[in-house]
Amino acid sequence: MANLSSANKTVKMPDTMVILFCVVFIVYLFSFLVPVGKFDTKQIDYQMNGVTKTKTVVVANSYQEKISADGKPEYNPPQIFASDGNAGFLNFVHDGITSGNRGGGAVGVMAFILIIGGAFGIIMRTGVIEAGMLKLIVKMKHRQIMMLPVMVFIFSLGGAVFGMGEEAIAFALILSPMMVAMGYDAITGVLVTYLATQVGFATSWMNPFSVAIAQGIANIPVLSGSMFRIVMWAFFTLSLMIFVTIYARYISKNPEKSLSYKTDDYFRKQLSDIDTTQQFGLASWAIIGVLTSGMVWVVYGVVVYSYYIPELSTQFFTMGLVIGLIAVIANLNKMTFNEIAKSFKQGASDLLPAAMVVGMAHGIIIMMGGTNPTDYTMLNTVLNKSAHLLSGLNEYFSTVAMFLFQSAFNIFVTSGSGQAALTMPLMAPLSDLVGVGRQIAVLAFQLGDGWTHCIMPTSAALMGTLGVAKIEYSSWVRFIFKFYLYLMSLSIVFLIIAVLIGYQ
């Protein structure tokens, strides 16, 4: 940890929005060089837990490049200014923000982030959660480091079992200030929540949003090959436990070395304003009970009823509203109905930058023509060309290349199920040709789909979590990059082992 960069370095990293604008500009330039194409699609059925599921996927070898009247490939660069409903380079922010619907895309995710921010604005205004955290920290003074690996295990298991991702935003809201209060930093809070969920997500043996769908599309038994993945999950989770523990110890001794040291002042100020003499009466315990039962309700809804963004937004709004009403009735911390409204607006405004980044990131996809495989887009051409490049490699290089391709492609298609529908119909037959087995193609997909979410600015869950933790994206990249390379390298090792043992 001695080589961790100091927060006082003079090198000024660009703002997240500057980075995104540069990416959009590069995509715009490539739109003049990459022709557009499309695929045919079909409906497939697969079995999961005795239930027949249906998914629309691309048809292998159905790629069609758009050809002009004179027989040349056609290009479709966006206009500078948007008009007649077409994408425009200078309109990518508006197009990105307004893409999607209430159930997903930029609109749904941005609403989810703002509602969570508002709900927790109310919850934190009561002062109960912070006071409770400080009391817990005092009791755990000599054992608090033991809490970190336990948290990593719980959140990693959540990512593996039910694909936990966006839900980590809410937990990071609570745990980031708690980590600061414990003498660590907000980065530690992101590690034990969001990064842990991604470790579970990427190495899962039963994730319904990635592994199950990819195996169904690849026409292999759904949730097969579990033992290899369970061993892999345990190894990666242990790696993160060790990393977090070592990092937290280092920061507790050298707090100024944290890349979030300056932004953690936001939480230090909050913590300094807390009345540590506040007595826990009936109202305080009721608030803790509502928050705890609310979190259980969230997990239950996701696992049993497959709740997603609309339902989760309702759950968190309900938690904030009920807790606000309890505080008003008990006259806790001088809470009033006007204070409920004010706290909701303040909490939402704190997360507005993170929500804006999510919208801008979706603008990148719009600039590439969108993710519809039946439309003539640059993204479809990139997908087709990449598949052909992989076909000439031997089994080991092909496996690693599939993994690296899935990692890169995930920057543009952040949905695990969406990426599976686009790539697996091409990667599964390719794996047959190079002789590695379709199970390995699925493994390359899930690892590639998982790790990119730890670092890419187009990940709504990552940007939302960094937003609530008050961590600059550039600071996060500087911090996590070496460990990200470790995750990628270890994934390659497991993929090579899978080839060696003939993993099926």
ZIMO-V484539 format. One record per residue. PHI is phi in degrees with one decimal (* if undefined). PSI is psi in degrees with one decimal (NA if undefined). OMEGA is omega in whole degrees, 0 to 359 (999 if undefined). Layout:
phi = <PHI/PHI>
psi = <PSI/PSI>
omega = <OMEGA/OMEGA>
This chain:
phi = <*/-64.3/-92.5/-64.0/-69.3/-79.7/-71.0/-95.1/-59.8/-81.3/-69.2/-98.1/-78.1/-67.2/-64.9/-56.1/-67.0/-66.2/-60.8/-63.5/-62.0/-62.2/-63.1/-61.5/-65.1/-63.7/-60.9/-60.8/-64.4/-67.4/-64.5/-85.5/-111.7/-107.4/-69.5/-104.8/-154.0/-147.4/-123.0/-85.1/-127.3/-150.9/-93.9/-123.5/-113.4/-147.0/-97.2/-142.1/54.7/79.7/-110.0/-82.6/-107.7/-123.4/-144.4/-88.0/-131.4/-77.0/-95.0/-59.9/62.0/-106.5/-62.7/-130.6/-84.0/-76.0/-115.3/-78.8/-61.3/-92.3/82.6/-104.1/-61.6/-99.2/-113.5/-136.9/-65.9/-63.0/-70.5/-68.6/-111.4/-73.2/-158.8/54.9/79.5/-84.9/-70.2/-132.7/-56.9/-84.7/-113.9/-65.5/-66.6/-63.2/-63.3/-66.9/-63.9/-91.6/-80.8/91.5/-150.7/-61.4/-95.1/171.0/70.1/-65.6/-59.4/-64.3/-68.7/-62.6/-62.2/-59.8/-62.6/-66.8/-67.8/-60.7/-59.4/-64.2/-61.6/-77.1/-61.5/-66.2/-60.0/-70.5/-62.8/-68.7/80.2/-71.5/-65.2/-63.2/-62.4/-64.2/-62.8/-64.0/-64.7/-64.8/-63.6/-61.8/-68.2/-98.0/-48.7/-96.0/-127.3/-66.0/-63.5/-70.9/-68.2/-65.3/-62.4/-65.1/-62.8/-58.1/-59.7/-63.8/-71.8/-65.5/-63.8/-61.9/-66.2/-75.7/-82.8/-129.2/67.2/-59.6/-151.4/-59.8/-62.2/-64.9/-58.1/-64.7/-67.9/-65.0/-59.0/-87.3/-81.3/-63.3/-63.8/-64.8/-64.0/-63.5/-63.7/-80.9/96.8/-99.4/-150.8/-66.9/-60.2/-59.7/-62.4/-70.0/-63.4/-79.5/-106.2/-65.2/-63.5/-63.1/-64.0/-72.8/-61.5/-66.0/-60.3/-72.9/-112.0/-65.1/-104.8/-148.6/-59.9/-71.1/-95.3/-134.0/-60.5/-61.9/-67.3/-62.2/-67.8/-61.9/-67.7/-76.1/63.0/-123.4/-54.2/-65.6/67.5/-80.4/67.3/-69.4/-61.7/-60.1/-69.1/-63.5/-61.6/-62.5/-59.7/-62.0/-67.3/-66.5/-64.6/-62.0/-59.5/-69.3/-57.1/-65.2/-60.2/-64.1/-63.3/-64.7/-64.1/-62.7/-61.7/-63.3/-68.2/-63.3/-90.5/-133.5/-59.4/-71.3/-79.1/-68.6/-72.5/-107.5/-58.8/-70.7/-70.6/-68.2/-58.4/-57.7/-76.2/-60.8/-65.7/-58.3/-67.6/-69.6/-86.2/-77.8/-81.7/-72.2/-91.1/-59.4/-83.8/-90.0/-96.8/-61.0/-64.3/-62.5/-68.0/-64.5/-64.5/-63.4/-64.5/-64.4/-64.4/-64.6/-66.0/-64.5/-66.5/-63.5/-60.3/-61.4/-62.6/-61.4/-63.2/-68.6/-72.1/-87.7/-112.9/55.8/-58.2/-133.6/-55.9/-60.5/-69.3/-64.2/-59.4/-62.5/-62.9/-69.1/-62.9/-62.7/-58.4/-62.0/-66.0/-63.5/-65.3/-62.0/-65.0/-61.3/-65.1/-66.6/-60.6/-87.7/52.7/-82.3/55.4/57.4/-77.0/-130.7/-63.6/-64.6/-68.4/-60.5/-64.1/-63.4/-67.0/-63.1/-65.5/-66.0/-63.1/-67.5/-65.6/-62.6/-100.9/-58.8/-57.7/-64.2/-65.0/-63.2/-63.3/-59.1/-63.1/-62.6/-63.0/-67.0/-63.1/-62.0/-65.0/-60.9/-65.0/-89.7/99.4/92.4/-106.8/-74.9/-67.3/-91.6/-95.4/-75.6/-136.7/-68.6/-62.4/-63.8/-65.5/-60.7/-61.1/-66.1/-62.8/-63.5/-61.3/-69.0/-65.4/-75.9/-69.8/-94.9/-101.5/-76.9/-63.1/-73.7/-64.7/-65.9/-62.7/-64.5/-65.2/-61.0/-62.9/-66.5/-64.5/-62.3/-62.7/-70.0/-66.3/-66.8/-63.0/-98.6/-118.6/-82.0/-76.8/-62.3/-68.5/-66.6/-66.1/-61.6/-65.1/-85.2/-98.2/-64.6/-62.6/-93.9/-75.6/-62.9/-62.7/-63.7/-63.9/-63.1/-66.5/-90.7/78.5/-110.8/88.3/-71.5/-61.5/-71.3/-62.8/-67.0/-61.6/-62.1/-64.6/-68.3/-69.6/-65.1/-67.3/-79.1/-71.8/-62.9/-66.0/-81.1/-140.4/-83.8/-73.4/-84.3/-81.6/-63.6/-65.5/-63.7/-66.0/-65.3/-66.2/-61.6/-62.8/-71.6/-87.7/61.1/-103.8/-65.7/-59.6/-61.8/-67.0/-62.7/-62.7/-59.9/-73.0/-87.3/-58.5/-66.0/-69.1/-61.6/-63.4/-62.7/-61.1/-64.9/-65.6/-64.7/-62.9/-61.8/-61.1/-65.6/-66.0/-64.9/-61.0/-61.2/-67.0/-61.6/-89.8/64.9/-55.5/-126.6>
psi = <-8.4/-22.2/9.7/138.3/145.0/148.5/-13.1/12.1/146.9/-16.9/124.0/115.7/146.5/151.1/154.8/-41.1/-31.5/-43.0/-45.9/-40.3/-41.5/-40.7/-44.1/-40.2/-40.5/-43.1/-40.6/-43.4/-40.7/-23.6/-18.3/-11.6/-23.0/120.9/168.9/151.8/176.1/169.7/159.5/157.1/164.1/162.5/133.7/153.1/143.1/156.6/134.7/117.2/37.8/2.1/136.1/121.9/151.9/140.7/138.6/124.5/164.3/156.2/125.7/143.6/25.1/7.9/134.7/120.0/141.4/124.0/135.3/175.0/-28.6/13.2/13.7/150.7/143.2/145.5/155.9/63.0/140.2/154.0/163.9/-48.5/142.8/141.9/150.0/32.8/2.5/157.2/146.2/141.7/-45.5/5.3/11.6/-29.4/-48.6/-45.0/-40.2/-44.9/-36.4/5.0/153.4/-162.2/-172.1/-22.0/-1.8/-167.6/-170.2/-43.8/-50.2/-44.2/-40.8/-42.3/-41.7/-46.3/-45.9/-38.7/-41.2/-45.1/-44.2/-44.3/-44.2/-19.4/-42.2/-47.4/-45.5/-28.2/-27.0/-24.2/-4.5/-43.7/-46.7/-43.1/-40.2/-39.9/-44.0/-38.8/-40.7/-40.8/-40.4/-42.9/-31.4/19.1/-45.6/1.1/8.2/-28.1/-25.9/-20.2/-29.1/-53.0/-30.9/-43.6/-43.0/-46.1/-46.3/-47.9/-33.4/-40.1/-39.3/-40.3/-35.5/-39.0/-46.6/22.2/37.6/132.4/-79.0/-28.3/-23.0/-22.5/-46.5/-41.7/-36.1/-30.2/-36.6/-43.8/-24.7/-51.4/-30.4/-40.9/-39.2/-43.1/-29.2/-3.5/7.3/-135.4/174.6/-27.8/-39.4/-38.7/-38.9/-36.6/-45.4/-14.4/-79.0/-50.2/-35.9/-40.1/-35.0/-32.9/-44.9/-42.8/-45.1/-28.1/15.1/152.1/-3.7/16.5/117.4/-17.1/-9.0/-65.9/-50.4/-45.0/-44.4/-41.2/-37.8/-43.1/-37.7/-2.9/43.0/158.4/128.1/133.9/22.2/166.6/30.3/-38.2/-43.4/-42.6/-36.0/-43.4/-43.1/-44.3/-44.8/-40.3/-46.9/-40.3/-41.5/-39.6/-43.6/-37.7/-47.4/-44.5/-47.4/-43.1/-45.2/-43.7/-44.5/-41.7/-41.4/-45.6/-35.4/-27.9/-26.0/66.2/-31.0/-11.9/-11.8/137.7/-12.0/17.8/-44.8/-45.1/-21.6/-12.6/-29.2/-44.7/-35.9/-40.0/-43.2/-44.9/-34.7/-22.4/-4.3/136.3/99.9/-11.0/0.6/127.0/142.3/101.3/-163.7/-41.9/-41.7/-45.1/-32.3/-40.5/-44.2/-38.5/-41.8/-44.0/-44.3/-48.5/-31.7/-41.6/-38.7/-40.4/-40.7/-50.6/-43.5/-43.7/-39.6/-44.4/-46.1/-41.5/6.3/41.6/143.1/-149.9/-50.5/-44.4/-40.3/-39.7/-43.5/-41.5/-47.5/-37.0/-40.8/-43.5/-48.3/-41.6/-46.8/-43.6/-38.7/-42.1/-39.6/-43.6/-38.2/-47.7/-39.3/-0.5/43.7/125.0/35.6/37.5/135.5/172.5/-37.4/-35.1/-32.7/-48.3/-43.7/-41.9/-37.9/-45.4/-40.0/-42.8/-40.3/-40.8/-31.0/-29.4/2.9/-43.3/-41.1/-40.5/-39.3/-38.6/-40.0/-44.9/-44.0/-39.4/-37.8/-23.4/-27.5/-42.4/-40.1/-40.0/-26.0/4.3/-2.4/178.0/10.5/116.6/-18.4/-0.9/152.0/106.7/160.5/-34.4/-40.1/-37.2/-43.2/-42.5/-46.8/-45.1/-40.3/-41.9/-40.3/-34.8/-32.9/-20.2/-18.2/10.1/160.3/179.6/-37.8/-50.0/-35.4/-40.9/-47.5/-39.5/-38.6/-41.9/-46.5/-36.9/-45.1/-36.8/-45.4/-40.4/-27.7/-18.2/-33.7/-31.2/95.6/-16.1/127.4/-45.2/-36.4/-40.9/-38.9/-42.6/-30.7/-40.1/-35.5/-34.8/-21.1/-38.2/-34.0/-51.3/-33.0/-39.7/-33.3/-40.3/-39.2/-5.3/37.8/-9.6/142.5/-24.9/-37.0/-35.2/-39.2/-40.3/-43.7/-37.5/-50.4/-34.9/-42.8/-39.7/-32.6/-49.3/-30.2/-29.0/-12.8/-12.3/-18.3/139.0/-9.9/-3.1/114.2/-39.5/-42.3/-49.3/-35.6/-42.0/-44.8/-35.5/-46.6/-25.0/-2.0/34.0/128.6/140.0/-42.2/-36.3/-40.2/-44.0/-44.1/-38.4/-48.8/-11.2/-44.5/-41.0/-32.9/-42.6/-35.1/-45.6/-42.3/-44.2/-43.1/-34.5/-42.4/-39.3/-46.1/-35.8/-41.3/-40.7/-40.1/-39.6/-42.4/-39.9/0.0/45.8/125.3/NA>
omega = <184/182/176/182/177/178/183/179/183/180/182/179/180/177/181/181/176/179/181/179/179/178/179/180/178/177/179/179/180/180/176/185/184/178/181/180/181/177/166/179/176/176/175/176/174/184/175/182/178/180/179/178/180/180/174/183/177/177/180/178/180/184/178/178/180/184/180/181/180/174/181/177/180/177/182/180/178/174/175/177/180/175/177/177/179/179/177/182/181/178/186/179/179/181/180/182/184/179/179/181/184/182/181/185/184/184/181/182/179/178/179/181/182/179/176/179/179/181/181/170/177/183/182/180/180/180/185/185/180/179/178/179/181/177/179/181/178/180/183/191/185/181/187/179/180/180/188/178/177/178/179/180/183/183/176/178/177/177/182/188/183/173/181/180/180/180/181/180/182/180/178/176/182/189/179/175/178/179/177/179/180/179/177/177/182/177/176/178/178/180/185/179/188/183/178/178/181/173/177/180/185/185/186/174/185/181/183/184/180/185/184/181/181/179/177/180/180/177/172/183/181/181/175/180/189/188/179/181/178/177/179/179/181/182/180/180/177/178/180/177/181/180/182/181/179/181/182/178/180/181/179/178/182/187/181/178/181/177/176/185/182/181/176/176/178/181/179/179/177/183/181/180/184/176/183/178/182/180/180/177/182/182/180/179/177/179/178/178/179/181/180/180/177/179/176/177/178/181/180/180/180/184/188/187/179/176/176/193/181/182/179/178/179/181/182/177/179/178/181/182/181/180/176/179/177/181/179/181/181/183/183/178/178/182/175/177/176/178/175/180/181/180/178/180/180/179/179/181/177/181/180/178/179/179/179/179/177/179/179/180/177/176/177/180/178/181/179/177/181/185/179/183/182/175/174/182/175/181/178/178/178/179/182/181/181/179/180/179/182/189/183/185/178/190/181/180/180/179/179/180/176/179/180/177/180/178/181/182/181/177/185/177/188/179/179/180/178/178/178/181/181/190/186/176/177/184/181/176/178/178/176/183/182/173/180/179/184/176/179/176/177/179/178/178/187/177/178/179/185/190/181/179/180/190/188/181/178/178/181/181/179/183/176/179/177/179/181/179/178/181/176/181/181/178/179/181/179/182/193/191/182/178/175/177/176/179/179/181/179/176/178/178/180/178/178/176/179/178/182/183/181/184/180/999>
